[in-house]
């Protein structure tokens, strides 16, 4: 959502109104442009004033707001009650998301899926950096603690000292940070580190699928790419049922694919290639390269980077490329996941 009204997401800014601004800008744009000041004069320099195309006193008000942005980091805050997307049953594809199995592995309840949780941050991120994040933006995030159904997550975006980077936290009702990350526009500093798989022609899953095993993991090799027919109905259903989204961008007549769906490609490609009994998504880097309109065949390929053991868990680390049917690259990501979850006894033994 582009901001043109009260800064009422944060009471600290309630005394500052922006209703008189003649145009609307995302908060990151305001922060970027309004901090380009000609010191010591409290006005925007002419280049950025002209770029904003503000007239009258509007640009002076924006400059005044810029000083506020420089002295008090703006925050955006929303809340969501966590829920399971799938049935709470050990028979689902990833049973760590069921009460019965999760408790066997030492958790107090079923784990809400990582990409589901991350997807709930989408409205906050778009409000912070603007809709262009879907077209050319990035995110890096890690899951620090489990999220359980019924948790009340407070999602915060806070502008960092780098005017173009926002810190994202998702904290539960006990003020425990379940997710921490950063987001921004343009290319991420780490984009050049991501590998691009050479094999991108869609292929059927292997038959039979073999389990992924630490000692024989295909490090340095490409996965078989997975195609998905991303129809408009598919996109709307995902946004409504998986994300409970009311955003017309994702549920309208010509919907975009939700960024949670983009983030979920890594686990989907992994399961396309291997039999995975259970997995836990732990960390991601995602570079959005274009908005993804529904109504096309989207293909995801991957390149296996590393398999390793930590605290008795077995981890996989791999890079993913998502490509549209016109050959355009839509997203790149680096994904970390636990593909073999250790039992409480195994974890205790590893700690000795």
MARZATI-90404 format. One record per residue (C-alpha): x, y, z; residue in three letters; residue number from 1. Coordinates in nm, 3 decimals, padded with zeros to 5 digits, m for minus. Example, Ala and Ser with C-alpha at 12.3 -4.5 7.8 and 13.67 -1.06 7.14 Angstrom:
2
<dokol x="01.230" y="m00.450" z="00.780" type="ALA" seq="1"/>
<dokol x="01.367" y="m00.106" z="00.714" type="SER" seq="2"/>
This chain:
352
<dokol x="00.000" y="00.000" z="00.000" type="UNK" seq="1"/>
<dokol x="00.136" y="00.339" z="m00.095" type="UNK" seq="2"/>
<dokol x="00.106" y="00.590" z="00.186" type="UNK" seq="3"/>
<dokol x="m00.064" y="00.925" z="00.144" type="UNK" seq="4"/>
<dokol x="m00.247" y="00.967" z="00.473" type="UNK" seq="5"/>
<dokol x="m00.175" y="00.956" z="00.843" type="UNK" seq="6"/>
<dokol x="00.123" y="00.771" z="00.974" type="UNK" seq="7"/>
<dokol x="m00.105" y="00.583" z="01.209" type="UNK" seq="8"/>
<dokol x="00.076" y="00.250" z="01.203" type="UNK" seq="9"/>
<dokol x="00.308" y="00.390" z="01.467" type="UNK" seq="10"/>
<dokol x="00.180" y="00.615" z="01.747" type="UNK" seq="11"/>
<dokol x="00.519" y="00.782" z="01.771" type="UNK" seq="12"/>
<dokol x="00.444" y="00.957" z="01.442" type="UNK" seq="13"/>
<dokol x="00.081" y="01.048" z="01.512" type="UNK" seq="14"/>
<dokol x="00.172" y="01.416" z="01.541" type="UNK" seq="15"/>
<dokol x="00.302" y="01.420" z="01.184" type="UNK" seq="16"/>
<dokol x="00.042" y="01.429" z="00.910" type="UNK" seq="17"/>
<dokol x="00.106" y="01.389" z="00.540" type="UNK" seq="18"/>
<dokol x="m00.245" y="01.456" z="00.409" type="UNK" seq="19"/>
<dokol x="m00.123" y="01.770" z="00.232" type="UNK" seq="20"/>
<dokol x="00.127" y="01.582" z="00.015" type="UNK" seq="21"/>
<dokol x="00.000" y="01.610" z="m00.343" type="UNK" seq="22"/>
<dokol x="00.136" y="01.269" z="m00.449" type="UNK" seq="23"/>
<dokol x="00.171" y="00.926" z="m00.287" type="UNK" seq="24"/>
<dokol x="00.496" y="00.741" z="m00.229" type="UNK" seq="25"/>
<dokol x="00.602" y="00.429" z="m00.046" type="UNK" seq="26"/>
<dokol x="00.775" y="00.497" z="00.283" type="UNK" seq="27"/>
<dokol x="01.108" y="00.378" z="00.146" type="UNK" seq="28"/>
<dokol x="01.081" y="00.630" z="m00.139" type="UNK" seq="29"/>
<dokol x="01.004" y="00.906" z="00.107" type="UNK" seq="30"/>
<dokol x="01.295" y="00.800" z="00.324" type="UNK" seq="31"/>
<dokol x="01.531" y="00.777" z="00.028" type="UNK" seq="32"/>
<dokol x="01.444" y="01.109" z="m00.129" type="UNK" seq="33"/>
<dokol x="01.392" y="01.312" z="00.186" type="UNK" seq="34"/>
<dokol x="01.732" y="01.221" z="00.329" type="UNK" seq="35"/>
<dokol x="01.911" y="01.353" z="00.018" type="UNK" seq="36"/>
<dokol x="01.953" y="01.690" z="00.187" type="UNK" seq="37"/>
<dokol x="02.180" y="01.983" z="00.111" type="UNK" seq="38"/>
<dokol x="02.340" y="02.029" z="00.453" type="UNK" seq="39"/>
<dokol x="02.286" y="02.235" z="00.658" type="UNK" seq="40"/>
<dokol x="01.976" y="02.370" z="00.484" type="UNK" seq="41"/>
<dokol x="01.664" y="02.175" z="00.585" type="UNK" seq="42"/>
<dokol x="01.543" y="02.144" z="00.228" type="UNK" seq="43"/>
<dokol x="01.567" y="01.880" z="m00.038" type="UNK" seq="44"/>
<dokol x="01.834" y="01.952" z="m00.291" type="UNK" seq="45"/>
<dokol x="01.698" y="02.059" z="m00.629" type="UNK" seq="46"/>
<dokol x="01.765" y="01.725" z="m00.802" type="UNK" seq="47"/>
<dokol x="01.551" y="01.525" z="m00.564" type="UNK" seq="48"/>
<dokol x="01.294" y="01.802" z="m00.529" type="UNK" seq="49"/>
<dokol x="01.245" y="01.797" z="m00.905" type="UNK" seq="50"/>
<dokol x="01.239" y="01.420" z="m00.908" type="UNK" seq="51"/>
<dokol x="00.948" y="01.419" z="m00.663" type="UNK" seq="52"/>
<dokol x="00.761" y="01.672" z="m00.880" type="UNK" seq="53"/>
<dokol x="00.621" y="01.839" z="m00.569" type="UNK" seq="54"/>
<dokol x="00.484" y="02.191" z="m00.582" type="UNK" seq="55"/>
<dokol x="00.409" y="02.466" z="m00.332" type="UNK" seq="56"/>
<dokol x="00.486" y="02.370" z="00.027" type="UNK" seq="57"/>
<dokol x="00.446" y="01.998" z="m00.035" type="UNK" seq="58"/>
<dokol x="00.815" y="01.929" z="m00.082" type="UNK" seq="59"/>
<dokol x="00.900" y="02.136" z="00.225" type="UNK" seq="60"/>
<dokol x="00.662" y="01.923" z="00.430" type="UNK" seq="61"/>
<dokol x="00.826" y="01.615" z="00.287" type="UNK" seq="62"/>
<dokol x="01.165" y="01.751" z="00.389" type="UNK" seq="63"/>
<dokol x="01.035" y="01.816" z="00.739" type="UNK" seq="64"/>
<dokol x="00.917" y="01.457" z="00.748" type="UNK" seq="65"/>
<dokol x="01.261" y="01.353" z="00.623" type="UNK" seq="66"/>
<dokol x="01.420" y="01.500" z="00.936" type="UNK" seq="67"/>
<dokol x="01.176" y="01.296" z="01.143" type="UNK" seq="68"/>
<dokol x="01.269" y="00.984" z="00.950" type="UNK" seq="69"/>
<dokol x="01.637" y="01.053" z="01.012" type="UNK" seq="70"/>
<dokol x="01.595" y="01.093" z="01.388" type="UNK" seq="71"/>
<dokol x="01.334" y="00.823" z="01.460" type="UNK" seq="72"/>
<dokol x="01.330" y="00.502" z="01.257" type="UNK" seq="73"/>
<dokol x="00.978" y="00.449" z="01.121" type="UNK" seq="74"/>
<dokol x="00.801" y="00.125" z="01.201" type="UNK" seq="75"/>
<dokol x="00.506" y="m00.055" z="01.049" type="UNK" seq="76"/>
<dokol x="00.322" y="m00.311" z="01.256" type="UNK" seq="77"/>
<dokol x="00.051" y="m00.567" z="01.186" type="UNK" seq="78"/>
<dokol x="m00.075" y="m00.878" z="01.364" type="UNK" seq="79"/>
<dokol x="m00.198" y="m01.217" z="01.249" type="UNK" seq="80"/>
<dokol x="m00.319" y="m01.527" z="01.429" type="UNK" seq="81"/>
<dokol x="m00.125" y="m01.830" z="01.310" type="UNK" seq="82"/>
<dokol x="m00.311" y="m02.124" z="01.156" type="UNK" seq="83"/>
<dokol x="m00.242" y="m02.452" z="00.982" type="UNK" seq="84"/>
<dokol x="m00.302" y="m02.467" z="00.608" type="UNK" seq="85"/>
<dokol x="m00.345" y="m02.844" z="00.594" type="UNK" seq="86"/>
<dokol x="m00.543" y="m03.084" z="00.810" type="UNK" seq="87"/>
<dokol x="m00.381" y="m03.166" z="01.145" type="UNK" seq="88"/>
<dokol x="m00.310" y="m03.525" z="01.045" type="UNK" seq="89"/>
<dokol x="00.003" y="m03.744" z="01.033" type="UNK" seq="90"/>
<dokol x="m00.102" y="m03.847" z="00.681" type="UNK" seq="91"/>
<dokol x="m00.024" y="m03.510" z="00.519" type="UNK" seq="92"/>
<dokol x="00.274" y="m03.466" z="00.287" type="UNK" seq="93"/>
<dokol x="00.492" y="m03.312" z="00.557" type="UNK" seq="94"/>
<dokol x="00.371" y="m03.457" z="00.890" type="UNK" seq="95"/>
<dokol x="00.589" y="m03.231" z="01.105" type="UNK" seq="96"/>
<dokol x="00.293" y="m02.997" z="01.055" type="UNK" seq="97"/>
<dokol x="00.072" y="m03.237" z="01.255" type="UNK" seq="98"/>
<dokol x="00.034" y="m03.253" z="01.632" type="UNK" seq="99"/>
<dokol x="00.099" y="m03.627" z="01.657" type="UNK" seq="100"/>
<dokol x="00.429" y="m03.628" z="01.472" type="UNK" seq="101"/>
<dokol x="00.561" y="m03.290" z="01.589" type="UNK" seq="102"/>
<dokol x="00.528" y="m03.396" z="01.954" type="UNK" seq="103"/>
<dokol x="00.725" y="m03.711" z="01.881" type="UNK" seq="104"/>
<dokol x="01.010" y="m03.483" z="01.776" type="UNK" seq="105"/>
<dokol x="00.999" y="m03.267" z="02.087" type="UNK" seq="106"/>
<dokol x="00.776" y="m02.982" z="01.972" type="UNK" seq="107"/>
<dokol x="00.479" y="m02.864" z="02.175" type="UNK" seq="108"/>
<dokol x="00.245" y="m02.871" z="01.877" type="UNK" seq="109"/>
<dokol x="00.227" y="m02.882" z="01.498" type="UNK" seq="110"/>
<dokol x="00.466" y="m02.648" z="01.321" type="UNK" seq="111"/>
<dokol x="00.313" y="m02.394" z="01.087" type="UNK" seq="112"/>
<dokol x="00.493" y="m02.412" z="00.752" type="UNK" seq="113"/>
<dokol x="00.777" y="m02.168" z="00.699" type="UNK" seq="114"/>
<dokol x="00.662" y="m02.023" z="00.368" type="UNK" seq="115"/>
<dokol x="00.313" y="m01.979" z="00.510" type="UNK" seq="116"/>
<dokol x="00.453" y="m01.781" z="00.802" type="UNK" seq="117"/>
<dokol x="00.678" y="m01.572" z="00.578" type="UNK" seq="118"/>
<dokol x="00.388" y="m01.500" z="00.345" type="UNK" seq="119"/>
<dokol x="00.201" y="m01.326" z="00.627" type="UNK" seq="120"/>
<dokol x="00.469" y="m01.056" z="00.619" type="UNK" seq="121"/>
<dokol x="00.379" y="m00.962" z="00.260" type="UNK" seq="122"/>
<dokol x="00.133" y="m00.677" z="00.341" type="UNK" seq="123"/>
<dokol x="00.381" y="m00.526" z="00.585" type="UNK" seq="124"/>
<dokol x="00.667" y="m00.548" z="00.334" type="UNK" seq="125"/>
<dokol x="00.465" y="m00.393" z="00.053" type="UNK" seq="126"/>
<dokol x="00.354" y="m00.111" z="00.282" type="UNK" seq="127"/>
<dokol x="00.718" y="m00.049" z="00.373" type="UNK" seq="128"/>
<dokol x="00.896" y="m00.067" z="00.038" type="UNK" seq="129"/>
<dokol x="00.616" y="m00.048" z="m00.216" type="UNK" seq="130"/>
<dokol x="00.466" y="m00.283" z="m00.472" type="UNK" seq="131"/>
<dokol x="00.784" y="m00.278" z="m00.682" type="UNK" seq="132"/>
<dokol x="00.926" y="m00.528" z="m00.430" type="UNK" seq="133"/>
<dokol x="00.725" y="m00.793" z="m00.616" type="UNK" seq="134"/>
<dokol x="00.887" y="m00.689" z="m00.943" type="UNK" seq="135"/>
<dokol x="01.245" y="m00.624" z="m00.836" type="UNK" seq="136"/>
<dokol x="01.309" y="m00.671" z="m00.467" type="UNK" seq="137"/>
<dokol x="01.476" y="m00.911" z="m00.231" type="UNK" seq="138"/>
<dokol x="01.435" y="m01.078" z="00.106" type="UNK" seq="139"/>
<dokol x="01.659" y="m01.269" z="00.343" type="UNK" seq="140"/>
<dokol x="01.506" y="m01.436" z="00.646" type="UNK" seq="141"/>
<dokol x="01.559" y="m01.713" z="00.901" type="UNK" seq="142"/>
<dokol x="01.322" y="m01.907" z="01.126" type="UNK" seq="143"/>
<dokol x="01.453" y="m01.885" z="01.481" type="UNK" seq="144"/>
<dokol x="01.168" y="m02.044" z="01.677" type="UNK" seq="145"/>
<dokol x="00.864" y="m02.252" z="01.579" type="UNK" seq="146"/>
<dokol x="00.530" y="m02.090" z="01.506" type="UNK" seq="147"/>
<dokol x="00.229" y="m02.283" z="01.635" type="UNK" seq="148"/>
<dokol x="m00.140" y="m02.253" z="01.543" type="UNK" seq="149"/>
<dokol x="m00.305" y="m01.992" z="01.762" type="UNK" seq="150"/>
<dokol x="00.012" y="m01.788" z="01.812" type="UNK" seq="151"/>
<dokol x="m00.045" y="m01.415" z="01.774" type="UNK" seq="152"/>
<dokol x="00.237" y="m01.289" z="01.556" type="UNK" seq="153"/>
<dokol x="00.330" y="m00.924" z="01.555" type="UNK" seq="154"/>
<dokol x="00.492" y="m00.842" z="01.224" type="UNK" seq="155"/>
<dokol x="00.718" y="m00.537" z="01.232" type="UNK" seq="156"/>
<dokol x="00.909" y="m00.359" z="00.960" type="UNK" seq="157"/>
<dokol x="01.164" y="m00.104" z="01.077" type="UNK" seq="158"/>
<dokol x="01.381" y="00.114" z="00.859" type="UNK" seq="159"/>
<dokol x="01.749" y="00.048" z="00.930" type="UNK" seq="160"/>
<dokol x="02.037" y="00.293" z="00.920" type="UNK" seq="161"/>
<dokol x="02.067" y="00.197" z="00.553" type="UNK" seq="162"/>
<dokol x="01.774" y="00.396" z="00.414" type="UNK" seq="163"/>
<dokol x="01.688" y="00.130" z="00.158" type="UNK" seq="164"/>
<dokol x="01.684" y="m00.174" z="00.391" type="UNK" seq="165"/>
<dokol x="01.402" y="m00.269" z="00.626" type="UNK" seq="166"/>
<dokol x="01.438" y="m00.515" z="00.914" type="UNK" seq="167"/>
<dokol x="01.148" y="m00.759" z="00.949" type="UNK" seq="168"/>
<dokol x="01.063" y="m00.936" z="01.274" type="UNK" seq="169"/>
<dokol x="00.775" y="m01.172" z="01.344" type="UNK" seq="170"/>
<dokol x="00.730" y="m01.211" z="01.720" type="UNK" seq="171"/>
<dokol x="00.479" y="m01.425" z="01.908" type="UNK" seq="172"/>
<dokol x="00.261" y="m01.330" z="02.205" type="UNK" seq="173"/>
<dokol x="00.551" y="m01.405" z="02.443" type="UNK" seq="174"/>
<dokol x="00.766" y="m01.152" z="02.255" type="UNK" seq="175"/>
<dokol x="00.984" y="m01.430" z="02.113" type="UNK" seq="176"/>
<dokol x="01.117" y="m01.359" z="01.765" type="UNK" seq="177"/>
<dokol x="01.009" y="m01.649" z="01.546" type="UNK" seq="178"/>
<dokol x="01.138" y="m01.493" z="01.222" type="UNK" seq="179"/>
<dokol x="01.400" y="m01.229" z="01.154" type="UNK" seq="180"/>
<dokol x="01.491" y="m01.092" z="00.816" type="UNK" seq="181"/>
<dokol x="01.568" y="m00.797" z="00.594" type="UNK" seq="182"/>
<dokol x="01.408" y="m00.675" z="00.270" type="UNK" seq="183"/>
<dokol x="01.481" y="m00.412" z="00.010" type="UNK" seq="184"/>
<dokol x="01.437" y="m00.302" z="m00.351" type="UNK" seq="185"/>
<dokol x="01.665" y="m00.375" z="m00.645" type="UNK" seq="186"/>
<dokol x="01.932" y="m00.644" z="m00.652" type="UNK" seq="187"/>
<dokol x="02.048" y="m00.796" z="m00.326" type="UNK" seq="188"/>
<dokol x="02.418" y="m00.772" z="m00.246" type="UNK" seq="189"/>
<dokol x="02.434" y="m01.154" z="m00.252" type="UNK" seq="190"/>
<dokol x="02.253" y="m01.206" z="m00.585" type="UNK" seq="191"/>
<dokol x="02.577" y="m01.274" z="m00.770" type="UNK" seq="192"/>
<dokol x="02.646" y="m01.564" z="m00.533" type="UNK" seq="193"/>
<dokol x="02.341" y="m01.760" z="m00.646" type="UNK" seq="194"/>
<dokol x="02.405" y="m02.030" z="m00.904" type="UNK" seq="195"/>
<dokol x="02.178" y="m02.082" z="m01.203" type="UNK" seq="196"/>
<dokol x="02.095" y="m02.444" z="m01.287" type="UNK" seq="197"/>
<dokol x="02.182" y="m02.549" z="m01.639" type="UNK" seq="198"/>
<dokol x="01.896" y="m02.799" z="m01.657" type="UNK" seq="199"/>
<dokol x="01.567" y="m02.608" z="m01.689" type="UNK" seq="200"/>
<dokol x="01.362" y="m02.828" z="m01.922" type="UNK" seq="201"/>
<dokol x="01.063" y="m02.960" z="m01.730" type="UNK" seq="202"/>
<dokol x="01.090" y="m03.329" z="m01.647" type="UNK" seq="203"/>
<dokol x="00.877" y="m03.591" z="m01.479" type="UNK" seq="204"/>
<dokol x="00.968" y="m03.694" z="m01.127" type="UNK" seq="205"/>
<dokol x="01.194" y="m04.000" z="m01.099" type="UNK" seq="206"/>
<dokol x="01.016" y="m04.329" z="m01.056" type="UNK" seq="207"/>
<dokol x="01.071" y="m04.452" z="m00.798" type="UNK" seq="208"/>
<dokol x="01.175" y="m04.152" z="m00.592" type="UNK" seq="209"/>
<dokol x="01.471" y="m04.230" z="m00.376" type="UNK" seq="210"/>
<dokol x="01.522" y="m04.082" z="m00.029" type="UNK" seq="211"/>
<dokol x="01.773" y="m03.801" z="00.011" type="UNK" seq="212"/>
<dokol x="02.064" y="m03.939" z="00.213" type="UNK" seq="213"/>
<dokol x="02.344" y="m03.733" z="00.363" type="UNK" seq="214"/>
<dokol x="02.631" y="m03.947" z="00.234" type="UNK" seq="215"/>
<dokol x="02.498" y="m03.978" z="m00.121" type="UNK" seq="216"/>
<dokol x="02.339" y="m03.636" z="m00.174" type="UNK" seq="217"/>
<dokol x="02.396" y="m03.518" z="m00.534" type="UNK" seq="218"/>
<dokol x="02.610" y="m03.219" z="m00.442" type="UNK" seq="219"/>
<dokol x="02.709" y="m03.014" z="m00.746" type="UNK" seq="220"/>
<dokol x="02.429" y="m03.152" z="m00.964" type="UNK" seq="221"/>
<dokol x="02.105" y="m03.006" z="m01.096" type="UNK" seq="222"/>
<dokol x="01.759" y="m03.123" z="m00.994" type="UNK" seq="223"/>
<dokol x="01.494" y="m03.238" z="m01.240" type="UNK" seq="224"/>
<dokol x="01.288" y="m02.921" z="m01.303" type="UNK" seq="225"/>
<dokol x="00.928" y="m02.908" z="m01.189" type="UNK" seq="226"/>
<dokol x="00.654" y="m02.746" z="m01.405" type="UNK" seq="227"/>
<dokol x="00.334" y="m02.602" z="m01.253" type="UNK" seq="228"/>
<dokol x="00.031" y="m02.480" z="m01.447" type="UNK" seq="229"/>
<dokol x="m00.027" y="m02.155" z="m01.259" type="UNK" seq="230"/>
<dokol x="m00.380" y="m02.071" z="m01.367" type="UNK" seq="231"/>
<dokol x="m00.571" y="m01.771" z="m01.237" type="UNK" seq="232"/>
<dokol x="m00.793" y="m02.001" z="m01.028" type="UNK" seq="233"/>
<dokol x="m00.483" y="m02.167" z="m00.886" type="UNK" seq="234"/>
<dokol x="m00.333" y="m01.830" z="m00.790" type="UNK" seq="235"/>
<dokol x="m00.654" y="m01.705" z="m00.628" type="UNK" seq="236"/>
<dokol x="m00.709" y="m02.029" z="m00.439" type="UNK" seq="237"/>
<dokol x="m00.356" y="m02.022" z="m00.302" type="UNK" seq="238"/>
<dokol x="m00.385" y="m01.660" z="m00.188" type="UNK" seq="239"/>
<dokol x="m00.726" y="m01.713" z="m00.029" type="UNK" seq="240"/>
<dokol x="m00.677" y="m02.052" z="00.133" type="UNK" seq="241"/>
<dokol x="m00.306" y="m02.055" z="00.217" type="UNK" seq="242"/>
<dokol x="m00.264" y="m01.686" z="00.300" type="UNK" seq="243"/>
<dokol x="m00.619" y="m01.568" z="00.378" type="UNK" seq="244"/>
<dokol x="m00.532" y="m01.272" z="00.159" type="UNK" seq="245"/>
<dokol x="m00.783" y="m01.007" z="00.059" type="UNK" seq="246"/>
<dokol x="m00.532" y="m00.822" z="m00.159" type="UNK" seq="247"/>
<dokol x="m00.674" y="m00.772" z="m00.512" type="UNK" seq="248"/>
<dokol x="m00.324" y="m00.813" z="m00.652" type="UNK" seq="249"/>
<dokol x="m00.347" y="m01.183" z="m00.566" type="UNK" seq="250"/>
<dokol x="m00.722" y="m01.259" z="m00.576" type="UNK" seq="251"/>
<dokol x="m00.843" y="m01.023" z="m00.849" type="UNK" seq="252"/>
<dokol x="m00.946" y="m01.091" z="m01.207" type="UNK" seq="253"/>
<dokol x="m00.585" y="m01.106" z="m01.332" type="UNK" seq="254"/>
<dokol x="m00.399" y="m01.219" z="m01.022" type="UNK" seq="255"/>
<dokol x="m00.030" y="m01.232" z="m00.951" type="UNK" seq="256"/>
<dokol x="00.122" y="m01.535" z="m00.784" type="UNK" seq="257"/>
<dokol x="00.170" y="m01.463" z="m00.414" type="UNK" seq="258"/>
<dokol x="00.533" y="m01.427" z="m00.294" type="UNK" seq="259"/>
<dokol x="00.465" y="m01.705" z="m00.042" type="UNK" seq="260"/>
<dokol x="00.406" y="m01.933" z="m00.341" type="UNK" seq="261"/>
<dokol x="00.735" y="m01.819" z="m00.489" type="UNK" seq="262"/>
<dokol x="00.915" y="m01.897" z="m00.164" type="UNK" seq="263"/>
<dokol x="00.758" y="m02.243" z="m00.159" type="UNK" seq="264"/>
<dokol x="00.920" y="m02.345" z="m00.486" type="UNK" seq="265"/>
<dokol x="01.232" y="m02.475" z="m00.314" type="UNK" seq="266"/>
<dokol x="01.052" y="m02.740" z="m00.109" type="UNK" seq="267"/>
<dokol x="00.833" y="m02.830" z="m00.407" type="UNK" seq="268"/>
<dokol x="01.135" y="m02.893" z="m00.632" type="UNK" seq="269"/>
<dokol x="01.306" y="m03.089" z="m00.355" type="UNK" seq="270"/>
<dokol x="01.005" y="m03.320" z="m00.322" type="UNK" seq="271"/>
<dokol x="00.979" y="m03.350" z="m00.700" type="UNK" seq="272"/>
<dokol x="01.322" y="m03.515" z="m00.698" type="UNK" seq="273"/>
<dokol x="01.341" y="m03.706" z="m00.369" type="UNK" seq="274"/>
<dokol x="01.125" y="m03.892" z="m00.123" type="UNK" seq="275"/>
<dokol x="01.131" y="m03.665" z="00.181" type="UNK" seq="276"/>
<dokol x="00.957" y="m03.804" z="00.486" type="UNK" seq="277"/>
<dokol x="00.960" y="m03.468" z="00.669" type="UNK" seq="278"/>
<dokol x="01.139" y="m03.137" z="00.638" type="UNK" seq="279"/>
<dokol x="01.179" y="m02.806" z="00.819" type="UNK" seq="280"/>
<dokol x="01.255" y="m02.489" z="00.625" type="UNK" seq="281"/>
<dokol x="01.515" y="m02.289" z="00.820" type="UNK" seq="282"/>
<dokol x="01.637" y="m02.001" z="00.606" type="UNK" seq="283"/>
<dokol x="01.598" y="m01.835" z="00.264" type="UNK" seq="284"/>
<dokol x="01.738" y="m01.572" z="00.035" type="UNK" seq="285"/>
<dokol x="01.491" y="m01.467" z="m00.235" type="UNK" seq="286"/>
<dokol x="01.547" y="m01.231" z="m00.525" type="UNK" seq="287"/>
<dokol x="01.229" y="m01.133" z="m00.708" type="UNK" seq="288"/>
<dokol x="01.312" y="m01.060" z="m01.072" type="UNK" seq="289"/>
<dokol x="00.962" y="m00.990" z="m01.204" type="UNK" seq="290"/>
<dokol x="00.600" y="m01.000" z="m01.099" type="UNK" seq="291"/>
<dokol x="00.455" y="m01.342" z="m01.176" type="UNK" seq="292"/>
<dokol x="00.117" y="m01.318" z="m01.348" type="UNK" seq="293"/>
<dokol x="m00.107" y="m01.623" z="m01.339" type="UNK" seq="294"/>
<dokol x="m00.207" y="m01.798" z="m01.659" type="UNK" seq="295"/>
<dokol x="00.124" y="m01.958" z="m01.755" type="UNK" seq="296"/>
<dokol x="00.336" y="m02.267" z="m01.703" type="UNK" seq="297"/>
<dokol x="00.604" y="m02.186" z="m01.447" type="UNK" seq="298"/>
<dokol x="00.909" y="m02.409" z="m01.414" type="UNK" seq="299"/>
<dokol x="01.146" y="m02.437" z="m01.121" type="UNK" seq="300"/>
<dokol x="01.492" y="m02.587" z="m01.136" type="UNK" seq="301"/>
<dokol x="01.760" y="m02.616" z="m00.871" type="UNK" seq="302"/>
<dokol x="02.129" y="m02.681" z="m00.815" type="UNK" seq="303"/>
<dokol x="02.244" y="m02.879" z="m00.509" type="UNK" seq="304"/>
<dokol x="02.512" y="m02.695" z="m00.314" type="UNK" seq="305"/>
<dokol x="02.571" y="m02.879" z="00.010" type="UNK" seq="306"/>
<dokol x="02.445" y="m03.146" z="00.249" type="UNK" seq="307"/>
<dokol x="02.565" y="m03.145" z="00.609" type="UNK" seq="308"/>
<dokol x="02.481" y="m03.241" z="00.967" type="UNK" seq="309"/>
<dokol x="02.426" y="m03.000" z="01.254" type="UNK" seq="310"/>
<dokol x="02.285" y="m03.082" z="01.598" type="UNK" seq="311"/>
<dokol x="02.203" y="m03.426" z="01.455" type="UNK" seq="312"/>
<dokol x="01.974" y="m03.272" z="01.188" type="UNK" seq="313"/>
<dokol x="02.058" y="m03.332" z="00.821" type="UNK" seq="314"/>
<dokol x="02.050" y="m03.014" z="00.614" type="UNK" seq="315"/>
<dokol x="02.029" y="m02.946" z="00.240" type="UNK" seq="316"/>
<dokol x="02.136" y="m02.618" z="00.084" type="UNK" seq="317"/>
<dokol x="02.051" y="m02.550" z="m00.279" type="UNK" seq="318"/>
<dokol x="01.984" y="m02.268" z="m00.526" type="UNK" seq="319"/>
<dokol x="01.656" y="m02.239" z="m00.716" type="UNK" seq="320"/>
<dokol x="01.558" y="m02.063" z="m01.038" type="UNK" seq="321"/>
<dokol x="01.193" y="m01.996" z="m01.124" type="UNK" seq="322"/>
<dokol x="01.127" y="m01.930" z="m01.492" type="UNK" seq="323"/>
<dokol x="00.814" y="m01.833" z="m01.688" type="UNK" seq="324"/>
<dokol x="00.692" y="m02.005" z="m02.001" type="UNK" seq="325"/>
<dokol x="00.829" y="m01.718" z="m02.211" type="UNK" seq="326"/>
<dokol x="01.178" y="m01.799" z="m02.085" type="UNK" seq="327"/>
<dokol x="01.193" y="m01.501" z="m01.850" type="UNK" seq="328"/>
<dokol x="01.360" y="m01.556" z="m01.515" type="UNK" seq="329"/>
<dokol x="01.111" y="m01.469" z="m01.242" type="UNK" seq="330"/>
<dokol x="01.295" y="m01.539" z="m00.917" type="UNK" seq="331"/>
<dokol x="01.616" y="m01.680" z="m00.776" type="UNK" seq="332"/>
<dokol x="01.664" y="m01.812" z="m00.427" type="UNK" seq="333"/>
<dokol x="01.897" y="m01.994" z="m00.193" type="UNK" seq="334"/>
<dokol x="01.723" y="m02.235" z="00.038" type="UNK" seq="335"/>
<dokol x="01.821" y="m02.412" z="00.359" type="UNK" seq="336"/>
<dokol x="01.608" y="m02.698" z="00.492" type="UNK" seq="337"/>
<dokol x="01.634" y="m02.989" z="00.734" type="UNK" seq="338"/>
<dokol x="01.552" y="m03.299" z="00.531" type="UNK" seq="339"/>
<dokol x="01.604" y="m03.543" z="00.819" type="UNK" seq="340"/>
<dokol x="01.477" y="m03.418" z="01.154" type="UNK" seq="341"/>
<dokol x="01.662" y="m03.554" z="01.456" type="UNK" seq="342"/>
<dokol x="01.472" y="m03.705" z="01.748" type="UNK" seq="343"/>
<dokol x="01.508" y="m03.548" z="02.094" type="UNK" seq="344"/>
<dokol x="01.737" y="m03.836" z="02.190" type="UNK" seq="345"/>
<dokol x="01.960" y="m03.780" z="01.888" type="UNK" seq="346"/>
<dokol x="01.982" y="m03.409" z="01.958" type="UNK" seq="347"/>
<dokol x="02.071" y="m03.472" z="02.323" type="UNK" seq="348"/>
<dokol x="02.342" y="m03.716" z="02.221" type="UNK" seq="349"/>
<dokol x="02.485" y="m03.463" z="01.974" type="UNK" seq="350"/>
<dokol x="02.508" y="m03.203" z="02.250" type="UNK" seq="351"/>
<dokol x="02.732" y="m03.425" z="02.466" type="UNK" seq="352"/>
